[in-house]
Amino acid sequence: MAAPEQEDADSLEQGLFSHLIELRSRLLKAVVTVVLVLLVLAPFANRLYTELAAPLVARLPEGAHLIATEVASPFVTPLKLAFYAALFISMPMILYQLWAFVSPGLYKHEKRLARPLLGAALVLFYTGAAFAYFLVLPAAFRFLTAVTPQGVEMMTDITHYLDFVMLMFFAFGLCFEVPVAVVILAAIGVVNLEQLRGGRRYAIVGAFAIAAFITPPDITSMVMLAIPMCFLYELGVLAVRWLVKPAPASAAD
C-alpha cells in the first residue's frame, strides 16, 4: 500500500529538485550577463557619471560644481553607476531567463497575454527613465537652481546626486507601467472595460497625486509626469479592449 505513495513522493521530490536546478541555471546566466556588461562599462565609469551629471552641471551657477564629501566617493560612485547601467542594459536577458523559467507552466492563453506585457513593460520602463533624464530633470534642476537663496552656493555631493537620479529613473519607469498594470488588473478580473472607462476622472486625480508625491517640488515636473500617466491610462484602456476578452456570461443568464 505504501509503494504508490512513496513513488509519488519521490516523483514530487525529483520534480522540485529539477526546478531548483533550472532556477539556479537561469539565475546564474542572468548574473553572468550583468557581470560581463559591468566589466565592459567599468573603464568608462567616469565618463558615464559625467553624462549623468550633465543636466545638473549645465544649470549650476558659474563657479559651482559637484563635490565629493567622502574619501572613496570619486572611485565608488562612478563604479556604482556602472553597476546600475549594467543592470539596466542586462534587463532584457534577465526578463528572458525569468520568462524561460515560468513559461512552461503557463496555459496557451496566458502565454499569449504575457509575451506582449513583458515586452511592453521593458519598453515603458526604459521610456520612463529616458523621459526623466531628458525632460524632467533639466526642468527640475532649472527650478531648484533658480530658487536657491541669495548667498547660498549650490554644491551637490556626487553620491547624493546619483541616489536622487536613480530614484527618479526608478519612479518614472514604474509610473510609465500604467498600461501594463491596467491590463493585468483587467485580465485577473479586478476591473472590466466599462469600469476603466468610467474611472477616468479618478485616474486623472490619482495621476496628479502620484506626480506631486514623486517629483521635485515644482509644478512643471509634476505636470510633466501627470499628463503622460493620463495618456498611458488611456493606452491601457485600449490595450484591455484589444487583448483581454470579456468574461463569459454565467449559466444563469
C-alpha positions as CSV (number, residue, x, y, z in Angstrom):
1,M,0.0,0.0,0.0
2,A,2.9,2.4,0.7
3,A,4.7,1.8,-2.5
4,P,2.5,4.1,-4.8
5,E,2.6,6.9,-2.1
6,Q,6.4,6.5,-1.9
7,E,6.7,6.7,-5.7
8,D,4.5,9.9,-5.8
9,A,6.7,11.4,-3.1
10,D,9.9,10.5,-4.9
11,S,8.5,11.9,-8.2
12,L,7.5,15.2,-6.5
13,E,10.9,15.5,-4.9
14,Q,12.6,14.9,-8.2
15,G,10.4,17.4,-9.9
16,L,11.1,20.0,-7.3
17,F,14.8,19.3,-7.4
18,S,14.9,19.7,-11.2
19,H,13.0,23.0,-11.0
20,L,15.6,24.3,-8.4
21,I,18.4,23.2,-10.7
22,E,16.8,25.1,-13.6
23,L,16.2,28.1,-11.5
24,R,19.8,28.1,-10.4
25,S,20.9,27.9,-14.0
26,R,18.7,30.8,-15.1
27,L,19.8,33.0,-12.2
28,L,23.5,32.2,-13.0
29,K,23.0,33.2,-16.6
30,A,21.4,36.5,-15.5
31,V,24.2,37.2,-13.0
32,V,26.9,36.4,-15.5
33,T,25.3,38.7,-18.1
34,V,25.3,41.6,-15.5
35,V,28.9,40.9,-14.5
36,L,30.1,40.8,-18.2
37,V,28.4,44.1,-19.0
38,L,29.8,45.6,-15.8
39,L,33.3,44.6,-16.8
40,V,32.8,46.3,-20.2
41,L,31.4,49.5,-18.6
42,A,33.8,49.8,-15.7
43,P,36.6,51.5,-17.7
44,F,34.0,54.2,-18.8
45,A,32.5,54.7,-15.3
46,N,33.8,58.3,-15.0
47,R,32.5,59.2,-18.5
48,L,29.1,57.7,-17.6
49,Y,28.9,59.8,-14.5
50,T,29.8,62.9,-16.5
51,E,26.9,62.2,-18.8
52,L,24.6,61.5,-15.9
53,A,25.6,64.8,-14.2
54,A,25.2,66.9,-17.3
55,P,21.5,68.0,-16.6
56,L,22.6,69.5,-13.3
57,V,26.1,70.8,-14.2
58,A,24.6,72.7,-17.2
59,R,22.4,74.6,-14.8
60,L,24.7,75.3,-11.9
61,P,25.7,78.9,-11.4
62,E,29.1,80.0,-12.6
63,G,31.8,78.6,-10.4
64,A,29.6,76.0,-8.8
65,H,30.3,72.3,-9.2
66,L,29.6,68.8,-7.8
67,I,31.7,67.8,-4.8
68,A,32.7,64.5,-3.1
69,T,32.3,64.6,0.7
70,E,33.7,61.1,1.3
71,V,37.3,59.9,0.6
72,A,36.3,57.0,-1.6
73,S,33.4,58.6,-3.4
74,P,35.3,59.6,-6.6
75,F,36.0,56.0,-7.1
76,V,33.0,54.2,-5.6
77,T,30.2,56.4,-7.0
78,P,31.1,56.1,-10.7
79,L,31.5,52.3,-10.3
80,K,28.1,52.2,-8.6
81,L,26.7,54.0,-11.6
82,A,28.4,51.5,-13.9
83,F,26.7,48.6,-12.0
84,Y,23.3,50.3,-12.3
85,A,23.9,50.8,-16.0
86,A,24.9,47.1,-16.4
87,L,21.7,46.1,-14.6
88,F,19.7,48.4,-16.8
89,I,21.3,47.1,-20.0
90,S,21.0,43.4,-18.9
91,M,17.3,43.7,-18.1
92,P,16.2,42.0,-21.4
93,M,18.3,39.0,-20.6
94,I,17.1,38.9,-17.0
95,L,13.5,39.0,-18.1
96,Y,14.1,36.4,-20.8
97,Q,15.6,34.0,-18.2
98,L,12.6,34.7,-15.9
99,W,10.2,34.0,-18.9
100,A,12.0,30.8,-19.8
101,F,11.6,29.5,-16.3
102,V,7.9,30.3,-15.8
103,S,6.5,29.9,-19.3
104,P,6.4,26.0,-19.3
105,G,3.8,26.2,-16.5
106,L,1.5,28.7,-18.3
107,Y,-1.5,28.0,-20.4
108,K,-1.6,29.0,-24.0
109,H,-3.9,32.0,-23.4
110,E,-1.7,33.1,-20.5
111,K,1.4,33.0,-22.8
112,R,-0.4,35.0,-25.4
113,L,-1.0,37.8,-22.9
114,A,2.2,37.5,-21.0
115,R,4.6,37.9,-24.0
116,P,3.4,41.4,-25.1
117,L,3.1,42.5,-21.5
118,L,6.7,41.6,-20.8
119,G,7.9,43.4,-23.9
120,A,5.7,46.4,-23.2
121,A,6.9,46.6,-19.5
122,L,10.5,46.7,-20.6
123,V,10.0,49.4,-23.3
124,L,7.8,51.5,-21.0
125,F,10.3,51.4,-18.1
126,Y,13.2,52.5,-20.5
127,T,10.9,55.2,-21.9
128,G,10.1,56.5,-18.4
129,A,13.7,56.6,-17.4
130,A,14.7,58.4,-20.6
131,F,11.7,60.8,-20.1
132,A,13.1,61.7,-16.7
133,Y,16.6,62.2,-17.9
134,F,15.9,64.3,-21.0
135,L,12.9,66.3,-19.9
136,V,12.1,66.2,-16.2
137,L,15.5,66.5,-14.6
138,P,16.6,69.6,-16.6
139,A,13.3,71.3,-15.7
140,A,13.6,70.3,-12.1
141,F,17.2,71.5,-11.8
142,R,16.4,74.8,-13.5
143,F,13.8,75.4,-10.9
144,L,16.0,74.3,-8.0
145,T,18.9,76.5,-9.0
146,A,16.5,79.4,-9.6
147,V,15.1,79.2,-6.0
148,T,18.5,78.9,-4.3
149,P,18.6,81.6,-1.6
150,Q,20.9,84.6,-2.1
151,G,24.3,83.9,-0.5
152,V,23.9,80.1,-0.7
153,E,26.2,78.2,-3.1
154,M,24.7,75.1,-4.6
155,M,27.3,72.3,-4.4
156,T,25.8,68.9,-4.6
157,D,27.5,65.7,-3.4
158,I,28.1,63.2,-6.2
159,T,26.8,60.3,-4.2
160,H,23.6,62.1,-3.2
161,Y,23.1,63.2,-6.8
162,L,23.4,59.6,-8.1
163,D,20.9,58.3,-5.5
164,F,18.5,61.1,-6.4
165,V,18.7,60.5,-10.2
166,M,18.4,56.7,-9.8
167,L,15.3,57.2,-7.6
168,M,13.8,59.4,-10.3
169,F,14.6,56.8,-13.0
170,F,13.0,54.0,-11.0
171,A,10.0,56.1,-10.0
172,F,9.3,57.3,-13.6
173,G,10.0,53.9,-15.0
174,L,7.4,52.4,-12.6
175,C,4.9,55.2,-13.3
176,F,5.1,54.5,-17.0
177,E,4.0,50.9,-16.4
178,V,0.4,52.2,-16.1
179,P,-0.8,50.4,-19.2
180,V,0.7,47.1,-18.1
181,A,-0.9,47.4,-14.7
182,V,-4.3,48.2,-16.2
183,V,-4.2,45.2,-18.5
184,I,-3.2,42.9,-15.6
185,L,-6.0,44.1,-13.4
186,A,-8.5,43.6,-16.2
187,A,-7.0,40.1,-17.0
188,I,-7.4,38.9,-13.4
189,G,-10.9,40.2,-13.2
190,V,-10.4,43.1,-10.7
191,V,-11.9,45.6,-13.2
192,N,-13.6,45.5,-16.6
193,L,-13.5,47.7,-19.6
194,E,-16.6,49.7,-18.6
195,Q,-15.2,50.3,-15.1
196,L,-12.0,51.6,-16.6
197,R,-13.8,53.9,-18.9
198,G,-15.9,55.2,-16.1
199,G,-12.9,55.7,-13.8
200,R,-11.1,58.2,-15.9
201,R,-11.7,61.1,-13.6
202,Y,-10.3,59.1,-10.6
203,A,-7.3,58.1,-12.7
204,I,-6.6,61.8,-13.5
205,V,-6.8,62.7,-9.8
206,G,-4.6,59.8,-8.9
207,A,-2.0,60.6,-11.6
208,F,-1.6,64.2,-10.3
209,A,-1.5,63.0,-6.7
210,I,1.3,60.4,-7.5
211,A,3.2,63.0,-9.6
212,A,3.0,65.5,-6.7
213,F,4.5,62.9,-4.3
214,I,7.3,61.7,-6.6
215,T,8.6,64.7,-8.5
216,P,10.7,67.5,-7.1
217,P,8.7,70.4,-5.6
218,D,7.9,72.3,-8.8
219,I,4.7,72.4,-10.8
220,T,6.5,71.8,-14.1
221,S,7.9,68.4,-13.1
222,M,4.5,67.4,-11.6
223,V,2.6,68.2,-14.8
224,M,5.3,66.6,-16.9
225,L,4.7,63.3,-15.1
226,A,0.9,63.5,-14.5
227,I,-0.1,64.2,-18.1
228,P,1.9,61.2,-19.6
229,M,0.3,59.0,-16.9
230,C,-3.2,60.1,-18.0
231,F,-2.3,59.3,-21.6
232,L,-0.8,55.9,-20.6
233,Y,-4.0,55.1,-18.7
234,E,-6.0,55.7,-21.9
235,L,-3.4,53.5,-23.7
236,G,-4.1,50.8,-21.1
237,V,-7.8,51.0,-21.7
238,L,-7.2,50.5,-25.4
239,A,-4.9,47.5,-24.7
240,V,-7.6,46.0,-22.5
241,R,-10.1,46.3,-25.4
242,W,-7.6,44.5,-27.7
243,L,-6.0,41.9,-25.5
244,V,-8.5,41.0,-22.7
245,K,-11.5,39.0,-23.7
246,P,-14.7,39.8,-21.8
247,A,-15.7,37.3,-19.1
248,P,-18.3,34.8,-20.4
249,A,-21.8,35.2,-19.2
250,S,-22.9,33.0,-16.3
251,A,-25.1,30.0,-16.9
252,A,-27.9,31.6,-15.1
253,D,-28.1,34.3,-17.7
